[in-house]
Amino acid sequence: MDFIREQPPGRQLIQGYQEGGFRIAGVRHEGSVLVMPDRTLAWPVRGLDELTLESLAPICAAEPAVEILLLGCGRRFAMASAELRQALRGEGIALEPMDTPAACRTYNVLLAEERRVAGALIAL
């Protein structure tokens, strides 16, 4: 689904998602991604069972610090483990799980509001 055609220069705006990937700031990304306001990284996670604090290391190390991490869980909402939520909270990051389409839309809204947001998006 496409929902945004233009993006501000240098911003990682999510322009669309399709089966198997995303279009972010004019670039097609195959598979899951970590997206931050200034960069998008390939992310080898294909499901919540592969989600670890180590897999989110680029988010935890981001400068400026991420305050909200939107977790796109795929086609359906699911909860991340209590241990992971606790570990992220210890890093000062609020984890907000939702299905991937909702995470894409929410990321763009929070980015437009200049919030310190990131997305960990599992491809559909």
C-alpha positions in Angstrom: 0.0 0.0 0.0 1.3 3.5 -0.9 0.3 6.4 1.2 3.0 9.2 0.9 4.6 10.3 -2.3 7.0 13.1 -1.2 9.3 13.4 1.8 11.4 16.1 3.3 15.0 15.9 2.3 17.1 13.7 4.5 14.1 12.3 6.4 13.4 8.6 6.5 9.7 8.8 5.8 7.9 5.5 5.1 6.2 5.9 1.7 4.7 2.4 1.5 4.9 -1.2 2.3 4.4 -4.3 0.2 4.7 -8.0 0.6 8.3 -8.6 1.6 9.5 -5.0 2.1 9.1 -1.2 2.3 9.7 2.0 0.3 11.4 4.5 2.6 12.7 7.9 1.4 12.5 6.8 -2.2 14.4 3.5 -1.6 13.0 0.0 -1.8 14.1 -2.2 1.2 13.6 -5.9 1.0 12.8 -7.7 4.2 12.5 -6.2 7.7 14.1 -2.9 8.6 15.0 -0.6 11.5 14.0 2.9 10.6 15.1 6.1 12.3 14.7 9.7 11.3 18.1 9.8 9.7 18.7 6.3 8.4 17.2 2.9 7.6 19.0 -0.4 8.2 18.4 -3.9 7.0 17.2 -6.0 10.0 17.5 -9.8 9.8 14.4 -10.4 12.1 11.6 -12.3 10.4 9.3 -12.9 13.4 8.9 -12.1 17.1 10.7 -15.3 18.1 13.9 -13.8 16.6 13.5 -10.4 18.5 16.2 -9.8 21.1 17.7 -6.7 22.7 20.9 -7.5 20.7 18.9 -7.3 17.4 17.8 -3.8 18.5 21.3 -2.6 19.4 21.3 0.2 16.7 18.1 1.6 18.2 19.6 1.6 21.7 22.8 3.3 20.4 21.0 5.9 18.3 21.9 9.6 18.9 19.8 11.5 19.7 18.3 8.8 21.9 15.1 7.1 20.8 12.2 7.6 23.2 9.5 5.6 21.3 10.1 2.3 19.4 7.3 1.2 17.3 7.4 -2.6 16.8 5.7 -3.6 13.6 4.9 -7.3 14.4 3.9 -8.3 10.9 0.3 -8.9 9.8 -1.1 -9.1 13.4 -0.5 -7.4 16.7 1.5 -9.5 19.2 3.3 -8.7 22.5 7.0 -8.7 22.9 8.4 -10.6 25.9 8.2 -8.9 29.3 12.0 -9.2 29.5 12.5 -7.3 26.3 10.0 -4.6 27.3 11.8 -4.3 30.7 15.3 -4.1 29.1 14.2 -1.4 26.7 12.5 0.6 29.5 15.9 0.4 31.2 17.4 2.1 28.1 14.7 4.8 28.3 12.8 3.5 25.3 9.0 2.9 25.4 8.1 -0.1 23.2 4.8 0.2 21.3 3.9 -3.1 19.5 1.3 -3.1 16.7 0.8 -4.7 13.3 3.3 -3.5 10.7 0.9 -1.3 8.6 -0.2 0.6 11.8 3.5 1.0 12.8 4.3 2.5 9.4 1.5 5.0 9.7 2.2 5.9 13.3 5.9 6.3 12.6 5.2 8.9 10.0 2.9 10.9 12.3 5.4 10.9 15.2 8.2 11.8 12.8 6.2 14.8 11.5 5.7 15.8 15.2 9.5 15.8 15.6 9.3 13.0 18.2 12.4 10.9 18.9 10.9 7.8 17.2 12.2 4.6 15.6 10.5 1.6 13.9 11.5 -2.0 14.1 9.4 -3.3 11.2 8.9 -6.9 10.4 8.1 -7.3 6.7 4.7 -8.7 5.7 
